[in-house]
């Protein structure tokens, strides 16, 4: 039964991900358009729903979820980060410029914040409601390798457990109608000297005796807090801990 359910779900959900990756440099482009097709489509192609469930409740719930999906809509106005002081030299920290562009976009009722062609260094990007962060082709966002740039800690998650930790590279909390689009590159600049060694794997640069995520004050402590029901705002990690930030997080 499990295999049949899995087959139906695979056949019923089409996900388009425009992804460009350069793993040698820790680069990732994530731009997303998700199209969920009705589970009934799988049934119409000859899959018998009775082999999965005696009722239609599963399919009804799936269709309800699909019907409630709203495609983001944005005002037709652009906010170019270079108009707010961003410099495409790959060295200057453009965090403030990007923050100003996003703030201006929000104040105007929303629109598209544009990162043009060039290399732009920045700390984490915090999105706000009604903002479409758009990377032009040829744009590369270089995320800072300075761990202090990802502080103060924010409400996020690690391996499915919520906590207060380093800010994700692209972050949105309690925001709505947001998007990340375009053909540029998000380069996390993770490598064997930055973020990766915390995994504890030698192939990612970890050395015997150095701190890593499985140490008692990291994952074991977080899991214990989760089991004991410790409030998320008291699960404080970040500086002094070795739990890497995620590339993108939204709640």
N, C-alpha and C positions, 0 to 999 in steps of 0.2 A: 504494500500500500504506500509506504514511504516513497519508494522509487517512482510510483505512478504520480503521486502528488508533486514530486520534484519535477518530473517531466512536464506536467501540466503548467506548473509555475514558470518553467523555463520557456515553454512555448507561448505563454500568455503575457510575458513582460519583455518589452523591447527597450533597451537602454542604449542611448547614443552618447558616447563619451568622446569628446575631442581631446585626446591626450597626447602630448609630446613629452618624451622623457629622455633625459641625458643622465643616466645613473652614475657615470663617472664623476660628474660635477654635482650630483645631488639635485638635479634640476627636474622640475615637474611643471607641466602646464595642465591645469585642470579647468576645463570650461565645459559646462554641462547643459545638456538638453535631455530631459527624461520624458519619455513617452510611455505611459502604462496602458497596455491594451486590455480590454475586458477579458476576464477568464472565460467568459462564454464563447469567446472566439476559438479557444482551444477545443471546446466541446463541439462547436460547429464543424471543426475539421476532423471529426470522427472519434473524439475521445469521450468515452462514456462516463458521465459524472457519477453514476451509481457505483462505479468501481472505487470511487474515492470517498463518497459520503452518501448516506441515505437521505439527506436533505439538501436543499439549495442554499442553506444559510451561509455557507462559506462563500459561495459565489455572490450572494446578495451583499454581503459585507464588503467583498472586493470591489464590486461595482459602485457601492456607496462611497468608498474611499476615492475611487477614480473620479466620480462625479464631483467630489469636493475639492479636487485639485484645481488651483487657480494659476494660470500662466501669468507671471509677473508682467506688469505694465508700467512704463516709465514715461515721464514727460520728455518731450523732444527738445532737450536743451543739454548742452555739453559744458563740461568743466575740465579744462586742460590743466594737468598738474604743473606744467611749466609756467603757467600764468600765475601760479601761487608760490613760485620760487624754486621749483624742482630743477635739479641740474643733472644732465645725463652724462656724468663723467665716471660712473661706477665707483666713486670714492666718497662723494659728499653724502651725508645722511639726509635723506629726503622725507623723513617721518613727519616733520612739521608741515611741509608743503602738501603732502598727501592728505594729512589731517585737515588742513585748511580747505582744500578742494572739496573734501567730503562734507565738511561743515557748511560750505557755501551752497553745495548741491542740496543739502537738507533744508537749509533756510529758504531756498527758492522753490521748495515743494518737490524736490527730487529730479532725477535725470541721470545722465551718464558722466561718470568721472573717467577721464581718458588718460591713459599712460601711453605716450607716443613712442615712436622708435627710439631706441637708445638703451643704455644700461643705467638703471636707477637703483641705488642702494637705499634700503629702508629698514626700519624695525618692523614689528608686526602691524598689519593693517586692520583697523577695526571698522567694519562696515556699519552703516546706519540704515534705517528704513527708507525705502524708495530710492535706493542708490544702486546703479548698475556700474560695477567696476569693470572697465573695458580696456584690454590690452591690444594695442595696434600690432599688426604684423611687424616683427623686428624689434619689439619692445622686450626687454628682459628685466625683471624685478629681482634684484640681488638682496636676499634677506641677510641682515646683519649676523655676524658670527660672535658678536658681543652678547653674552647671555644676560647681562644687566639690562639690555634693551627690551627684554621680554618680561620685565617686572614693571609695576607690581603684579602679583599673582591675580588670576581671574578664575571665574567659575568655568571649569572645563571638565574633561574626562581623560582617563588613561586606562587603556585596555577595558573599556566599558564601565569603569567605575568613576563617578563624579568626585571632583576634588577641587582645591584651589592650587593652581600650578602656573608655570610659565605660560604666557599668552601664546595661543596658536598663531601661526604665521598670518593666517587670514581668519578673522574672528568676528562673530556677531552674536550678541546676547539679547534676547527678548526684542528682536527687531523683526520686521516683516517686509515683504515685497522687495527682496534684494536679489542681486545676480552677480556672477563673475563670468565675463564673456571675452571673446577675442581670440587672436591667434599668436599672442606673445608667449613668453616663458616665465614661469615662476621658478626661480633658482634658490632652493633652500640653503645652498652652500654647505650642506652636510657632507662630511668626509671622515677619514680615520683620525682626524684631530678635532673635529667639531660635531657634537651630538652623538654620532654613531658609537663611539667607544662605550657609552653608558649602557649599551645593549648587553655588554658582558661577553660578546663574541670576539674571538681573536681576529677573525677575518674582517671585522669592522674596526679594528684598531685598539681593542681593549688589551691591556697588559695586566699580567698577574699582579695582584695586590692593589690595583687601582680601583676606585669606587665604581659601582655599577648598580643597575636597577634592582637586582635581586638581593642587594644588601638589606639587612634587617630594617633599617630606617627608611627604606623606599617601598617597594611593592609589598613586602610582608606587612609593614605598618599600615599601608593603605587598605589592604584586604581585611585586616583585622578591624579597622575603623568601619569599613563597610558592613562587615558581619555584625558589629555591635551597634549599628545604627547611629554612628556619630554624625551630627549635622554636617552638611557639606562645607559650610563656612568655617568649620573647625578642623577640616582636613587640610591643613596648610602645608604645602610643600614648596616648590620653587627653589630659591637660593639655599644651598647646603644639601640639596637632594639631587638625585640623578634620574629624574623622569622627564624624558624628552617631550617637547611640545609637539602637537599634531600640526599638520600643514593647514588644515581647515576645520573649523568647528562652529556650529550654529545651533542655538537652542531658543 
